[in-house]
Amino acid sequence: MVRIKLFAKFREKFGDEMEIEAKTVGEILEKLGIEDAVVAVNLEVAHRDTPVDEGDEIAVMPRFSGG
């Protein structure tokens, strides 16, 4: 199981944190039904194929832009 911290609209939908069984970032997004998000693993932006392990710090947030 990995612990995930959720932000913005994902926090509103799922709560602040949750645990889920997954081996990659893509599996996390698939299980949550999220198609597009920014995911950080241990404070570094991750890709769908990035592996995750128990104890990793995982954050899921919507894409953002600014100017």
Buried (B, 14 or more C-beta within 10 A) or exposed (E): EBBBBBBEEBBEEBEEEBEBEBEBBBBBBEEBEBEEBEBBBEEEEBEEEBEBEEEBBBBBBBEEEEE
